[in-house]
C-alpha cells in the first residue's frame, strides 16, 4: 500500500437520536444516526403490522 494516501482510522463515537451512544472505529470521529437497535420497533418488540 502507498504511504500517505489512506485516511486515518480513529476511535469513533456513534450517537443515536434516542440518546444511545457506543464506540467503534471509523475514518470520522463522530457519527449521528436517527435510529438504532435500542429504539427501532423491530428490535424492541413494539413493531405493529398494518394490513390494508
C-alpha positions, 0 to 999 in steps of 0.5 A: 500500500502507498504511504500517505494516501489512506485516511486515518482510522480513529476511535469513533463515537456513534450517537443515536437520536434516542440518546444511545451512544457506543464506540467503534472505529471509523475514518470520522470521529463522530457519527449521528444516526436517527435510529438504532437497535435500542429504539427501532420497533423491530428490535424492541418488540413494539413493531405493529403490522398494518394490513390494508 
